[in-house]
Amino acid sequence: MGPQPGTRTHHGDRAARARRRVVSLTEKFDLEIKERRFMFAVLAAAAEYELELRAERQARGDRRRQVARGEGRMLPGPSVL
């Protein structure tokens, strides 16, 4: 039985991945050719890396802000919390 609509599957689930189709309203993706699937996977991995990197930097900044507040200091930048 395949994944239910609206559920996420693991990256390694080859059968589920083969049943999925990517639909873009702005770009034409042809994932029928292995080279294009490879390029799409590389771009998706880079996007995921950037997302995680941004989240780590944001968490680091939040921790610095909390420490500074505890010490009675203020860091430069907007104080919207």
GROMACS elastic network, one bead per residue, 0.5 to 0.9 nm:
[ bonds ]
;  ai    aj funct       b0    kb
    1     4     6  0.86385   500
    2    15     6  0.83528   500
    2    16     6  0.66372   500
    2    19     6  0.88229   500
    3     6     6  0.83192   500
    3     7     6  0.64510   500
    3     8     6  0.76550   500
    3     9     6  0.70887   500
    3    16     6  0.69700   500
    4     7     6  0.56642   500
    4     8     6  0.85509   500
    5     8     6  0.86218   500
    9    12     6  0.83720   500
    9    13     6  0.68086   500
    9    16     6  0.71673   500
    9    17     6  0.81370   500
   10    13     6  0.55596   500
   10    14     6  0.88845   500
   10    16     6  0.86673   500
   10    17     6  0.88103   500
   11    14     6  0.75514   500
   11    16     6  0.89753   500
   11    17     6  0.75525   500
   12    15     6  0.88465   500
   12    16     6  0.89105   500
   12    17     6  0.81669   500
   13    16     6  0.55659   500
   13    17     6  0.61900   500
   13    18     6  0.87033   500
   14    17     6  0.50051   500
   14    18     6  0.60537   500
   14    19     6  0.87666   500
   15    18     6  0.51586   500
   15    19     6  0.65664   500
   16    19     6  0.52423   500
   16    20     6  0.65769   500
   17    20     6  0.52978   500
   17    21     6  0.82631   500
   18    21     6  0.78883   500
   21    31     6  0.82892   500
   22    29     6  0.73324   500
   22    30     6  0.87752   500
   22    31     6  0.80823   500
   23    27     6  0.85229   500
   23    28     6  0.80809   500
   23    29     6  0.75099   500
   24    27     6  0.54737   500
   24    28     6  0.65904   500
   24    29     6  0.72601   500
   25    28     6  0.79216   500
   29    32     6  0.89922   500
   29    36     6  0.81085   500
   29    40     6  0.85365   500
   30    33     6  0.69630   500
   30    36     6  0.68071   500
   30    37     6  0.79671   500
   31    34     6  0.70908   500
   31    35     6  0.83622   500
   31    36     6  0.56551   500
   31    37     6  0.50399   500
   31    38     6  0.87815   500
   31    40     6  0.79639   500
   32    35     6  0.88678   500
   32    36     6  0.75005   500
   32    37     6  0.72507   500
   33    36     6  0.54837   500
   33    37     6  0.63852   500
   33    38     6  0.87698   500
   34    37     6  0.50128   500
   34    38     6  0.61061   500
   34    39     6  0.86571   500
   35    38     6  0.50082   500
   35    39     6  0.62467   500
   35    40     6  0.86048   500
   36    40     6  0.60481   500
   36    41     6  0.84824   500
   37    40     6  0.50386   500
   37    41     6  0.61090   500
   37    42     6  0.86454   500
   38    41     6  0.50603   500
   38    42     6  0.62307   500
   38    43     6  0.86846   500
   39    42     6  0.50574   500
   39    43     6  0.61995   500
   39    44     6  0.85202   500
   40    43     6  0.51485   500
   40    44     6  0.60521   500
   40    45     6  0.85397   500
   41    44     6  0.50182   500
   41    45     6  0.60540   500
   41    46     6  0.85771   500
   42    45     6  0.50948   500
   42    46     6  0.61999   500
   42    47     6  0.86380   500
   43    46     6  0.50653   500
   43    47     6  0.61730   500
   43    48     6  0.86142   500
   44    47     6  0.50645   500
   44    48     6  0.61647   500
   44    49     6  0.85950   500
   45    48     6  0.50514   500
   45    49     6  0.61125   500
   45    50     6  0.86373   500
   46    49     6  0.50263   500
   46    50     6  0.62055   500
   46    51     6  0.86014   500
   47    50     6  0.51463   500
   47    51     6  0.61803   500
   47    52     6  0.87151   500
   48    51     6  0.50507   500
   48    52     6  0.62518   500
   48    53     6  0.85583   500
   49    52     6  0.52201   500
   49    53     6  0.60532   500
   49    54     6  0.85838   500
   50    54     6  0.60710   500
   50    55     6  0.85451   500
   51    54     6  0.52497   500
   51    55     6  0.62585   500
   51    56     6  0.87426   500
   52    55     6  0.50428   500
   52    56     6  0.61773   500
   52    57     6  0.86591   500
   53    56     6  0.51527   500
   53    57     6  0.62603   500
   53    58     6  0.86089   500
   54    57     6  0.51427   500
   54    58     6  0.60926   500
   54    59     6  0.85817   500
   55    58     6  0.50801   500
   55    59     6  0.61197   500
   55    60     6  0.85665   500
   56    59     6  0.51309   500
   56    60     6  0.61350   500
   56    61     6  0.86431   500
   57    60     6  0.50332   500
   57    61     6  0.61959   500
   57    62     6  0.86084   500
   58    61     6  0.50978   500
   58    62     6  0.61704   500
   58    63     6  0.86879   500
   59    63     6  0.62202   500
   59    64     6  0.86612   500
   60    63     6  0.51722   500
   60    64     6  0.62798   500
   60    65     6  0.86651   500
   61    64     6  0.50519   500
   61    65     6  0.61302   500
   61    66     6  0.86461   500
   62    65     6  0.50760   500
   62    66     6  0.62406   500
   62    67     6  0.87299   500
   63    66     6  0.51188   500
   63    67     6  0.62527   500
   63    68     6  0.85934   500
   64    67     6  0.51887   500
   64    68     6  0.61050   500
   64    69     6  0.85744   500
   64    75     6  0.83911   500
   65    68     6  0.50948   500
   65    69     6  0.61059   500
   65    70     6  0.85964   500
   65    73     6  0.88018   500
   65    74     6  0.75524   500
   65    75     6  0.66101   500
   66    69     6  0.51155   500
   66    70     6  0.61976   500
   66    71     6  0.87125   500
   67    70     6  0.50804   500
   67    71     6  0.63482   500
   67    72     6  0.87180   500
   67    73     6  0.85291   500
   68    71     6  0.50928   500
   68    72     6  0.62044   500
   68    74     6  0.60334   500
   68    75     6  0.69418   500
   69    73     6  0.54790   500
   69    74     6  0.63558   500
   69    75     6  0.85008   500
   70    73     6  0.75341   500
   71    74     6  0.87962   500
   74    77     6  0.89073   500
   74    79     6  0.86010   500
   75    78     6  0.86969   500
   75    79     6  0.84543   500
   76    79     6  0.83590   500
   78    81     6  0.88810   500
